[in-house]
Amino acid sequence: MKSLQYTAYGVRPVVADIPKPSPGPGEVLIRVSGAALNPLDVKIGAGQVHDYFPIAFPSVVGTDLAGTIERMGPGVAGRKVGDAVLARTDPASGGALAEYAVVPVSSLVAAPGAVPLPAAAGLATAAATAWQVVFEVADVQPGRTLLVHGGAGGVGGFVVQFARRAGARVVTTASSAGAALAGKLGAHEVIDYTTTDFRTIVPHVDVVVDPVGGATEAASLDVLGPGGLLIALNVPPNAERAAARGIRAEFLFHTSDADRLAKVAAAADEGLEIVVDRTVPLEDAAAAFDHLAQGHAKGKVIVRP
Ligand SMILES: NC(=O)c1ccc[n+]([C@@H]2O[C@H](COP(=O)([O-])OP(=O)(O)OC[C@H]3O[C@@H](n4cnc5c(N)ncnc54)[C@H](OP(=O)(O)O)[C@@H]3O)[C@@H](O)[C@H]2O)c1
């Protein structure tokens, strides 16, 4: 079968033929309809997260997949061949960007019926992370104001939608190319970060979700008062600097959870929008990987093996 493979750290992934895998006990073989790329895949390929997710080369890229069950391993119950499912694999194992993938049955959830199956792969990391941010860590309530940077990006677009649904006033930053999209997803206010310092528009918010870091993180502390919360996604925040101002700053480490993913899939059936930046065949997946690595995707990059 065809797959996109890491061959070494710092080397662009390549399309390669590898044997079709077989499901072991408790596992299923999925025929992959769509796989979504994430910045984590770029970081893994660069060796930046080796301490958390070490790779044994060669290794198939990707964690997020949607497809249909092709075959069941021994002892699998509760699913049947032909079921449309979603899964997020262990980042150290990857395996999503291939014609077939083997995953533990415990990681599967039913795919939402309301969205095309390939696009549903985009829920597995980005939307599940956004759910964790909004409903588990930020505990967003009606009347609170949440600022999320990058509201047209993969995670940011889902944070906008979930926070809006939770009743928050939602402010986001985006480049001019992403502003209309972020507004369409439900942001009350969109600030073009390339022309405007967001601090001049929103001097005070309750929660900041920061998938950027660096100068964006430092500026974000200025709009959070004592008791405010900064949730960092890209790099661990400077918790001491925040604490000195009475602000809680946390790095959120997304962990796969099938129960959470099932809630996210249900949200997609209830109208959660999966914005697709582009859909490409596996032959073009390395170029799509390069595009994502630029850091300006608008929604999810989907590969169709
Ligand atoms: N900690 C975790 O568990 C976890 C989980 C998921 C993701 N993440 C991390 O979160 C980050 C974002 O992930 P993603 O999937 O959303 O990436 P993505 O789909 O590539 O989106 C990135 C977005 O960031 C925006 N952006 C770039 N520079 C910006 C700036 N200075 N100010 C505001 N927005 C800016 C871009 O918007 P424009 O195109 O408009 O510039 C783009 O839409 C990545 O670093 C990823 O690794 C961490």
The ligand as an SDF file (V2000), in Angstrom:
LIG
                    3D

 48 52  0  0  0  0  0  0  0  0999 V2000
   -0.3530   21.5230   23.0450 N   0  0  0  0  0  0  0  0  0  0  0  0
   -1.1590   20.7300   22.3290 C   0  0  0  0  0  0  0  0  0  0  0  0
   -1.5960   19.6610   22.7900 O   0  0  0  0  0  0  0  0  0  0  0  0
   -1.5340   21.1790   20.9330 C   0  0  0  0  0  0  0  0  0  0  0  0
   -2.6360   20.6060   20.2730 C   0  0  0  0  0  0  0  0  0  0  0  0
   -2.9580   21.0850   18.9980 C   0  0  0  0  0  0  0  0  0  0  0  0
   -2.1780   22.0900   18.4160 C   0  0  0  0  0  0  0  0  0  0  0  0
   -1.1190   22.5910   19.0890 N   0  0  0  0  0  0  0  0  0  0  0  0
   -0.2630   23.6420   18.5120 C   0  0  0  0  0  0  0  0  0  0  0  0
   -1.0420   24.7930   18.2600 O   0  0  0  0  0  0  0  0  0  0  0  0
   -0.4820   25.4840   17.1570 C   0  0  0  0  0  0  0  0  0  0  0  0
   -1.5790   25.7590   16.1360 C   0  0  0  0  0  0  0  0  0  0  0  0
   -2.0620   24.5300   15.6330 O   0  0  0  0  0  0  0  0  0  0  0  0
   -3.1090   24.5450   14.4170 P   0  0  0  0  0  0  0  0  0  0  0  0
   -3.4310   23.1380   14.1190 O   0  0  0  0  0  0  0  0  0  0  0  0
   -4.2210   25.4760   14.7070 O   0  0  0  0  0  0  0  0  0  0  0  0
   -2.1930   25.1830   13.2570 O   0  0  0  0  0  0  0  0  0  0  0  0
   -2.6050   25.7300   11.8280 P   0  0  0  0  0  0  0  0  0  0  0  0
   -3.8320   25.0450   11.3510 O   0  0  0  0  0  0  0  0  0  0  0  0
   -1.3640   25.6830   11.0110 O   0  0  0  0  0  0  0  0  0  0  0  0
   -3.0200   27.2520   12.0650 O   0  0  0  0  0  0  0  0  0  0  0  0
   -2.0970   28.1890   12.4540 C   0  0  0  0  0  0  0  0  0  0  0  0
   -2.8050   29.5470   12.4220 C   0  0  0  0  0  0  0  0  0  0  0  0
   -2.0150   30.4550   13.1710 O   0  0  0  0  0  0  0  0  0  0  0  0
   -2.2470   31.7310   12.6550 C   0  0  0  0  0  0  0  0  0  0  0  0
   -1.1430   32.6060   13.0040 N   0  0  0  0  0  0  0  0  0  0  0  0
    0.1480   32.5180   12.6090 C   0  0  0  0  0  0  0  0  0  0  0  0
    0.8640   33.5010   13.1920 N   0  0  0  0  0  0  0  0  0  0  0  0
   -0.0060   34.2100   13.9760 C   0  0  0  0  0  0  0  0  0  0  0  0
    0.1360   35.3320   14.8290 C   0  0  0  0  0  0  0  0  0  0  0  0
    1.3200   35.9330   15.0310 N   0  0  0  0  0  0  0  0  0  0  0  0
   -0.9700   35.7950   15.4650 N   0  0  0  0  0  0  0  0  0  0  0  0
   -2.1660   35.1960   15.2900 C   0  0  0  0  0  0  0  0  0  0  0  0
   -2.3620   34.1250   14.5000 N   0  0  0  0  0  0  0  0  0  0  0  0
   -1.2810   33.6340   13.8460 C   0  0  0  0  0  0  0  0  0  0  0  0
   -2.3920   31.5330   11.1720 C   0  0  0  0  0  0  0  0  0  0  0  0
   -3.2930   32.5080   10.7180 O   0  0  0  0  0  0  0  0  0  0  0  0
   -3.0120   33.4060    9.4040 P   0  0  0  0  0  0  0  0  0  0  0  0
   -2.9230   32.4650    8.2570 O   0  0  0  0  0  0  0  0  0  0  0  0
   -4.2010   34.2880    9.3540 O   0  0  0  0  0  0  0  0  0  0  0  0
   -1.7000   34.0960    9.6230 O   0  0  0  0  0  0  0  0  0  0  0  0
   -2.9540   30.1250   11.0360 C   0  0  0  0  0  0  0  0  0  0  0  0
   -4.3280   30.1810   10.6890 O   0  0  0  0  0  0  0  0  0  0  0  0
    0.6580   24.6120   16.6340 C   0  0  0  0  0  0  0  0  0  0  0  0
    1.8850   25.0600   17.1880 O   0  0  0  0  0  0  0  0  0  0  0  0
    0.3170   23.2550   17.1810 C   0  0  0  0  0  0  0  0  0  0  0  0
    1.4340   22.4010   17.3130 O   0  0  0  0  0  0  0  0  0  0  0  0
   -0.7690   22.1430   20.3280 C   0  0  0  0  0  0  0  0  0  0  0  0
  1  2  1  0
  2  3  2  0
  2  4  1  0
  4  5  1  0
  4 48  2  0
  5  6  2  0
  6  7  1  0
  7  8  2  0
  8  9  1  0
  8 48  1  0
  9 10  1  0
  9 46  1  0
 10 11  1  0
 11 12  1  0
 11 44  1  0
 12 13  1  0
 13 14  1  0
 14 15  2  0
 14 16  1  0
 14 17  1  0
 17 18  1  0
 18 19  2  0
 18 20  1  0
 18 21  1  0
 21 22  1  0
 22 23  1  0
 23 24  1  0
 23 42  1  0
 24 25  1  0
 25 26  1  0
 25 36  1  0
 26 27  1  0
 26 35  1  0
 27 28  2  0
 28 29  1  0
 29 30  1  0
 29 35  2  0
 30 31  1  0
 30 32  2  0
 32 33  1  0
 33 34  2  0
 34 35  1  0
 36 37  1  0
 36 42  1  0
 37 38  1  0
 38 39  2  0
 38 40  1  0
 38 41  1  0
 42 43  1  0
 44 45  1  0
 44 46  1  0
 46 47  1  0
M  CHG  2   8   1  16  -1
M  END
$$$$
